[in-house]
Amino acid sequence: LKTRLLAQRALAVLRMNNPNFDYRSKDGAMPSLRSIQLHGSPFVFLSGKYMPEVLSQSFYHATILPLALLTGLLGYGALPSRAEWPKNFHRFMATYLSAWTLCVAADWLQGPYVYALYEAYGFSSHEIAQLFVAGFGSALLCSCFVGGLADRFGRKRGCIAYCLLYMASCATKHWKSYWILMLGRVTGGFATSLLFSCFECWMVSEHTVRNKFSSSLLSYMFGMKFTIMYLVAIASGFVAQGGVDSTSFAPVSENSTLYFGGNLVPFDMSACVLVFALLIITLVWEENYGDDAPDAEAQTAGSSLMEGLTTMCRSAPLLSLCLLLSCFEGAMYAFVFNWTPALETDTEMPPHGVVFALMMMACMCGASISTLVADKVSPLRRLQLIAVLGLGAFAVATMTASRPGGAHVCFLSFLVFEFCVGVYFPSIGTLKSELVPERIRATMYNICRVPLNAVVVSLLLTDLTVIQCFRFCALLMGAVFVAGFGIRKSYCESVPEDSVKAK
């Protein structure tokens, strides 16, 4: 009787906020409380009465407020005392983070809409998979030589190249042409390799070699870098959603292959943001090199690649580091391809921009936790802990994805994995700064991305179902945990002496 009364109250609230709500089943019977909860969420219909209308639109909207409060509290707790900063550290941090924030914002703005744009153009799932394979295949190819070029010709030039290549990639999205979009995927793949290698290499070199700041400040710098990145991602999700909703997706003229508006707006925003990033990098940043000197004769891109491969083969920690990075980030990219169809059901279409922002809030929580426990838990221990947590998250996703009534539980498991991602990046950044020799830093960072891109391309080519992909991701999380023991076992004995500079 109590259950029935509670269900009737819930229905009364639903009808008060939505007079057109059809709450009866096909045979005209009253639904149970369980069916109401599965259709939305126990607190979604309550939020319609006690929260603003925007927060009561769906389960995902109702999650915004509690997760935002948690994110804000953890972010505030992770703020350091400025009294401990050296004289020039504030200026250095502002110089780097201003450009990094804009560059990563350009990436986040368009992230949720790449697949949606290809769908809007009418391409089949097979053609879309081919486009994604081209992007990661080009990143795989680029990873083989771009690190050596950055070490030889300068990391700043690599960052400038990222801005130019990504702007070109954004421009190609306006054409409903398979081959023009393919060109955009290739240039975007090159740009992605530069984004996740040259920027970090430039920062670590400036921090440890030119300014000689402490390793504790480097750990804080990584935490702040990724906390800001996720904050930008949250804002990008909402801004991009607003831009998409503000205009209609349509061709410039009838029968034209050139389109504008709708899902293209985030790509235009991205290109505009990159213009400002390019100005900061060009005018403010100083150049640095692999040997801290632009000696082109002493070191070529090929010799850097060979030296990096030789160093890795002789160092068990570096091999384990490469395995750990490839497995975790491979699972992360596989997740990126599959979270959208995993949450879509016959009765509910998730708001992609809002879901993306919520997952970035979870990432920011993880980055804040990483900063808070940096002095108590080593980076390697944190990586092994999140491997176990990520394995559990994918196990839950495997049981709930694309199944009736399971979308919301699946989404919560996604938040747990995104929390792990938030912990991962500051931790792996600190670990790489300790293990990788400075003279071939960009080369080594990109060598580690070769097996990563190989894993991603393989996943795309095998055409796994969503459930099969999540099972494989769980296995990758197990491999991350095991790889941690390879680093722990011989870390003290096998780390190259040159890496001491990074500490």
N, C-alpha and C positions, 0 to 999 in steps of 0.2 A: 504493500500500500504506500509506504514512504517513497519507494522508487517511482511508482506511478505518479504520485503528487509532484515529485521533483521534476519528472519528465514534463508534466503539464505546465509547471511554472516556466521551465526552459522554453517550451513551445510558445508560451504567452509572450515572453521577452522577444523571441524570434519574430513573431507576427507583429509585435508593436514596432520593431525596427524595420521590418520588411513585410508589408501587407500582402505581397504576392507570393510569400513563401508557401510552398506546397509541402506540408508536413505529413500527409497521409500516404500510406503505401498504395500499391496498385489495387488492392482489394478493399481500400477504404478504411483499413484498421489503423489504430494509433500506433506509432512506432515505440520501441522500447528506449530506455535511457541509453543503453549500449549503442543502439543504432544512431542516436543523435550524436553521441560522443565521437563515433567513428566518422560520421559525415563531416564534422568540423573539429571541435575540441571543446572540452568542458568550459574552458575560459574564453572561447571566442564569442559565444553568445552573451556571456556576462560582460565582456568588454564593450559590447554595443551599448550597454546602459551606463557604464561607469567610465568609459574611455572615449577619446575623440573618434569620430566615424572612420578615419583612415586606419585606425588600429583594429577595427572590428570587421574588416573586409574578409579576412581569412585567418586560418591558423598561423600563417607566416607573418602576417601583419601584427597579430596579437603577440608574437614573440619579440617584436622589436624593442618594446619598452624594458622588459626584464633583462634582456641580453645587453641592451645599451647601458643600463645602470651598472651591471657587473663589469662591463668593459671599461666604463669610466672610473670605477673604484680601483680596479687593478692597474689601470694606466696611471692614475694619480699616485698609487703606492709605489710604482716603479720609478718615479722621478727622483733623481739624485740630488745631493747637496752640492751646489755650485762652488762652495768654499774649497772643495777638493780639486777643482779644475786648475791646470796650469794656465799661464798668462795667455797663450795664443790658442788654446784648445777651443774656446768658444767661437773664435773666428774661423778656425779650420772646420769645425762641425757645421757652421752655417754655410760655408762655401760648398762643402760636399753635399749636404742634405738638401739644399735648395735645388741643385741640379738633379740629384737623384730622385727627389720627390716628383718633379715635373716629368722626368723620363719614365718613371714607373707608373705615374698617373696615366700617361699616354697608353701604356700597355693595359692597365686595368679598365680604362674607359670602354675599350672595344671588346674585351675578353668575353663577356656573356653573349655577344651578338654575332660572332663569326659564324657559328653553326646556323643561327636563326636567319642570318642574311642569305646564306647559301640556300636554305630552304625556301625563303621568300622568292629567290630567283627561279625556283622550280627545279633545281638540280636533284637528282636521285641520291639516295643514301650512299650508293656505291661511288658516285662522282664526288660527293662530299668527302668520303673517306680518302679518295685519291688526292684531293686537294690537301687534306691534313697530312697525308704521307709525304707529299712534296715538301711541305713546310718543315717537317721534322727530318726528312732526308737531307734537305739543304743545310739544316742546322748540324746534322751529323757530319756532312762533308766539310762545312766551314770550321767545325771544331778541330779538324785535323791540322789546320795551318794558321788559323786566325790568331791563336795564342802566341805562336812564334813571331808573327808579324807585329803584334802589339808589343811584345818584349823588345823587338828590334827597333821599330819605328816610333813607339810611344803609345802609352795607354790612353792619353788624352785624345790622340787622333782616333783611336778605336772608339771612344765615346762619341766623338763627332760623327764618325761613320754610322754609328747606331742611329742617331737622329735623322740623318739624311736617308738611310735605307728604310726606316720605319715610315717616314713621311711619304716616300714613294709607294710603299705597300698600302698605306691608307688611301692614296689616290686611285689605285687600281680597283678598289672595292666598288667604285661607282659604275663599272661596266658589267653588264650582264653578258659576259663573254668568258667561257671556260678558260681559255688560254691566257687572257689578261689577268684573270683571278689567279691562275697558276703562277704567273710571273710575280704577282703580289705575295703569294705564299712563299716563293723562293727568297725574295728580298726580305720578307718578314722572318724567315728562318735564319738568314745570316744575321739580321739585327738582334734576334733573341740570343744567339751565341755571344754577341758583343755585350748585351745588357747584363748578362749574368756571369761575366768574366772580367771585362775591362774596367768596369766601374769599381768592383770590389778590389781588384788588383791595384788600381790607382790609389784608392783610399788606404789600403794596408801599407803600401810603400810610403805614402806621405806621412802616415801615422808613425811608422816604426823607423824609417830610414832618414827622412828629411827632418821631421819634428822630434823624433825620439821620445814620443809619449809612452806611458807605461802600458803594460799588458792589461791591467785592470780597466784602464780607460778604453782600450780596444774592445774589450768584452762589452762595456757599456755602449760603445759606439755601434756595435752590431745590434744590441738590443734596441737602441733608439732608432736605428735605421729601419728595422723591420716593424717596429711599433708604428712609426710614421707611415711606412708603406701600407700597412693594413688600415690605418686611419684614412689614408688617401683612397684605398680601395673601397672602403665603406661609403665615403662621399661620392666616389666615382659611380658606384652602383646606383645611387639615388639620382645623381645628376644625369647619368646616361638614360635611366628610365624616364626621367622627365623630358629629355630631349627626344626620345623615341615617341613618347605619347603626344608631343606638341605638334608634330607634323605627320603627314601621310606619306607612305612609301609609294612612289609612282615614277614613271619614266618622264623625262624632260618633255617629250612630245610623243604622239602616238606612233607606235612601232619603233621607237628609239631604243637602243641598247644602253643609253646613258640614263642612270636613275639618280634620284635625290630624295631626302627626307626619310622619316621612319627609322629603320634599322641602320641607315647610313649616317645618321647624325653623330653617334659616338665616334665614328672614324674621323669625321671632320673636326670634332672637338680634340681628338688625339693629335691630329696634325698641327692644330693651332698651339697646343700646349708645347709641342716639341720645338716650335720656333723660339719660344722663350728659353727653353732648356739649352738650345744650341747657342744662344747669345751668352748665357752664363758660363758655359764650358769654354767657349772660345775666348772670352774677354777676361775671365777671372782665374781659371785653373792654370797651374803650371804643369809642364810636361815631366813625366818620369819614365824610366826604361828598365828593362830587366837587369842590366848591370849598373844601373844608375848613371849610364853614360851612353850616348848615341853612337856606339862603335859598330858600324854596319859590317866592317870587314871581319871583326872578331867573331861575330855570331850571325848566322843566317837563320831564316825561318826553319829550314830543314834541319840544321844542326841543333836548334832548340828543341825540335820535335824528337830527334834521336836521343838527345840528352835527357829529356823528360821521360821517355820510355825506358831508357837504361836505369835512371834513378828509381823509377817506380818498380821495375823488376827486381831491383836489389834491396828494396825496402818492404818488408811485410806490412808495416802500418800503412804505407801509401797504397798498396794493393787492396788492403781491407777497406781503406777510406774510399777508394774508387768503387768498390763493390757496394758499400753502404750507401753512398750517394746515388749510384745508379738505381739501386733497388727502391729506395725511398722516393726519389723524384720520379722514377718510372711509374710507381703506384699513384703518385700525385697526378701526373698527366693522364694516366688511364682513368682516374676518377673524374678529371675535368671533362673528358669526352662523354662520360656516362651518367653524370648526376642529373642532367636535364631529362632524359627519357626515364630514369629511375623514379622521378617524382611525378611524372605525368600519368594521370589515370583517366578513365572514361568520364568521370564525374567532376574532375578538378584539374585545372591547368595552373601550375604555380606561377606567381609573378617573378619572372627571372631576375630582374634587377634587385628586387627586395631580397630574394633568396641569396643572391650573390653578396649583397651587403651584410646579411646576417652571418654568412659563412666567414666573411672578412672580420666581423666582430669577434667570432670565435678564434680566428687567427691572432687578432690583436691581444686577446686574453692570454693566449699561449706565449706570445712574445713578452708580455708583461711578467708572466710567471717565470719565464726564463731569466729575465733581468733580476727579479726578486730573489731567486735561489742561486744566482751565479756564484756567489762566494761560498755556498754550502754544498752544492752538487756540481760535480765536474761536467763539462760538455759531453763527454763520452757516456757517463752514467745517464744523463738526461736523454740522450739519443736512444739508449737501450730501453729506458722506461716508456718512451713514447712509441717505440716499436711494438711493445706488448699492448699498449692502449689502442694503437692503430689496428692491430690484428683483431682485437675484440670488436672495434667499430665496424670493420669490414665483415666480420662474421654476422653481426646483426643486420647489416645492409643486405647480405646475401639472402637472409631469411625473409626480408620485408620489401625489397625493391620490386616495383612494378606489380604488386599484388594488392587486391582489394582490401582496403582498410589499413594498409601498411605504410602508406606514403609518409605519414607524419612521424612515425617511429623511425623510418628510414632517414628522414631529414635530421632527426636528432642524432642519429649515428654519424651523419655527415658532419654535424657540428663538432662532434668529438674528434673526428679525424682532422678537421680544420684546426682545432685546438692543437693537435699534434704537429701540424704544419707550422703553426706559430712558434712552437718551442723549437722546432727543427732548425730553421734558418739561422737564428743567432748562434745556436750551438754548433752547427756544422761550420759556420763562418769562423768562429773562434778556433775550432779544431784544425781547420785548414791553414789558418794563419800560423799555427804552431808547427805543423808537419811539413809544409811545402817550402822548399828553398826559394828565396827572393829572386834569384837571377832568372829562374824559369817559372815564375809564379803564374803568369797568364797562360803559358804553354800547358802547365800541369792542370790548371783549372779546366781548360778546354779538352784535354785528354780525358779527364773524368767524365766529360759530357758525351764522349763518343759512345760508350756502352749504354749510357742513358738514352740517347736518341735511337740507338739500335733496338732497345727494349720497346720504346714507344712505337717505332715503325713496325716492329713485329706484331705488336698488339693490334695495330690498325689493319695490317694485312691479313691477320688470321680471322677477322670478322667474328670475334667472340660475342656472345650475348651479354647483356648487362650482368646477369647473375654469374656467368662464367668469368667475366672480367673481375668482378669483386672477389671471387674466390682466388683468382691469381694474385690480386693485390694483397690478400691476406697472406699468401705464401711469400710474397716479396717482403712484407713486414717481418715475417719470421727470419728471412735471410738478413735483414737489417740487424736484428738482435744478435744473430750468430757472428756477423762481420764485426760487431763491436768487440767480441772477444779476441779477434785477430789483431785489433789495434792495441787492446789492453795488454796482451800477452808479451809483445816484444817492443812496445812503445819506447821504453827507456833505452833499449839497446840499438834500435835500428833507425831512429829518426836521423836524417842527414844533418851534419853539423851546421850547414848553412842555414837551417831553419831556426837556429837559435836567435838569429837577427829579428825574427818575427815575434819573439816573446817579450 
